[in-house]
């Protein structure tokens, strides 16, 4: 028979290790938000394109993708989630990799979105800045703050 004893969750982590784990989760959540923003941006961009294409047939060229291009497209946007997985690792080395890879993705996606916005309209550029750059800046700042925080440099190495 099961007793009605209160169940408590006890951690086996040292307090400094628990801080690192929570900090890694926080940083990964920032990068996950940025990845979701990148997916939203691409989704909106495709909706805008399809809307313009349907509104004026033949006015804009149809976009067709070769299979190799589709694989690269998937790999590029999939790398956002690789960044999140690396951030979950929580070690100092993983944080540096997350910072470099994530910053590169934020910069490339922002530049691509602004370039597309110059061609297709200001709403595309605004979407890139709002959905990618804004959360990306917060993710970069959180990662940098996590790297520079004192007292846990030796944990998880």
N, C-alpha and C positions, 0 to 999 in steps of 0.2 A: 504494500500500500504506500502511496506517495504522501509524504507529509507536506504540510503547508509552510515549509520553511522558506524564508525569503532567499531568493537567488541573487547573489552578488557577482558581478563580473570583476574579477581581479586580474590585473595586468602583471605580467612577469617582466615588464620593461623597467629599466632604470628611469627615473624622472627626466633626465636629459635625453634619453633615447625616445621617450614618449613625446617630448617636445619636437624632436626631429620628425617623427612619424606624422604628427599632426601638421607640422609645417609643410611636409612633402605633400600631404593630402590637399592642403590649402593651395599650394602652388599648382598642383595638378588640376585642381578645380578651375583656377584662372585660365590655364591652357585649354581645358575642355570647353570653357565658355568661348574662348577665341576660336577654337575649331568649329564649334557650332555656328559661330558668326560667319566663318568662311563658307560653310555649307549653305547657310541662309543667303549669303551674298550671291553665290553661284546659282542657287535656285531662283532668286529674284531676277538675276541677269538673264537667265534662260526664259523666264516668263515674259520679261520685257521684250526680248528678241522675238519670241513666238507671237506676242501681241502685235508688234510692229509688222511682222511678216504676214500675219493674217489680215491686218487692216489694209495693207497695200501690197497685194500679191505682185511679185515681180519687181517691186521698187528696191528691195534689198536682196542681195544674193543669198541663196540657200546655203546653210552651213552643212557640210557633210564631213564626217570623220572617218578616216581610215582606222582599221583595227589597232595598228600600232599607236596611233594618237590617242585612242580611247584608253589603252593600257597606261600610257603616260599620264593622262588626265586622272585616272583612278589612283595611280601611284603617288602623284603629286598631292592630291587632297587626302589620301590615306596617310601621308607622312605627318599630317596634323595630329592624328591619333597616336602615331609612334612617339611624337613629342610628349603627349600626355602620359603614355606608358613609361617613358624614360623619367619623367618628372615624378612619377609614383615611387620610383626606386629610392629617392631621397638622399643618396650619397652626394658628397661634394662634387665628385667627377660627373655624376649624372645631372646635377644641377647646372654645371657648366655646359654640358652637351645640350641640355634643354634650352639654356639661354642662347647659345649660338644658333642651334637649329630653329628654335622658335622665332628668334629675331629675324633670321633670314627669311622664314616663311611669311612673317608679318610684312617685311619690306617688299618682298616679291609680289605678294598678293595685293598690297596697297598700290604699288606702282602699276601692276596690271589693271587693277580696278580703275585707277585714275586715267590711265591710257584709254581703256574702254569707255570711260565716261567722257573723255574729250571727243571721242568718235561718235558715241551713241546718245549722249545727253548727260546733263549735270546730275540727274537722279542716280545714274550708275556710279558716278564718282562719289556722291554723298553716301550711297549704300556701302561702298568699299571702306570709306573712312569710318562710318558708323558701326558697321558689323565686324570689321577686321581690325582696323587701326586702334580704335578706342579700347576694346577689350585687350588687344595685343600690348598696348602700352602699360596697362595695369598688370598683365601677366609678366612682362619683362621686369617691371618694377618689383613685383612680388618675388620673382626669381632672384633678382639682384640682392634684394633685402635678405632673402634666405641664405644666399651665399655669404654675405657679409656679416650675418649675425654671429655673435660671439658665443663661446661655450660649447659648441657642438661640432667643431671642426674634426674631432677625432672619431666621432660616432659614425658607424656604418662604413668606414673606409676599408 
